[in-house]
Amino acid sequence: MTMTAAHMGYTFYCLCAIALFATTVWILRNGRKVKVTESAMLLVILGGLIYDNFMLGVGSLIFQESQGLLIATIPRFAIHALCTPLLIMHAALSCGRLNVPGYRSRTIITWWGATTFLCILLGLVREIDPVFQYSVEGGIAAFRPSGEGGPPLAEVTTVFSLIVMGIALTRFIRWPWMLTSATVILIFNIFFLENGAVTNLGEIILLSGSVATGAYAVSYA
């Protein structure tokens, strides 16, 4: 049987969901070594990405262009808006564990907490669009917000916040992976924004950098 673009797309998103699920299992097995708050943040984000990739890989195949696909789509964007900014708070707590100068300060943690909350609000305003448009990209059927919610300020703020903390981690701790993963997704979003597979891969790379940073912070502490 010939592999069409749609089949390759379904396979790619299903493999992404499996990889994220494996990461979730690893965190659960090692969660006792990490504070509950930090583990919970990663697990919530992972859960959102697993659902996102699963619906693109399997949901799009099952529902095609139907009301069921639209109903399954709305949680994708709601979860994305609610969960992705939590990476900011997770990175700030990891910086505190690693004794990055200033990050033991309650003022700094409060600042990053406020930034996280602001990004969640901005994301909800943009992602929970009353109008969703049906589209087919690379053979994958999906509904997407019409785009009238404005520029992706939440995503931009989240990525640049992680870059700022990544620079601090690289400078003071010699840990470059947060900066590297955040820079990769920034490049992907600049040059491949319309390619869902590439941007999803960028999210996985970013999350991998966060998981690695959290694990290193635990071993360091």
Secondary structure, DSSP 8 states (H G I E B T S, - for coil): ----HHHHHHHHHHHHHHHHHHHHHHHHHHGGGS-HHHHHHHHHHHHHHHHHHHIIIIIHHHHSSSHHHHHHHHHHHHHHHHHTTHHHHHHHHHHHHTT-TTTT-HHHHHHHHHHHHHHHHHHHHHHS-S-EEEEEETTEEEEEE-STT-S-HHHHHHHHHHHHHHHHHHHHH---HHHHHHHHHHHHHHH-TT-HHHHHHHHHHHHHHHHHHHHHHHHH-
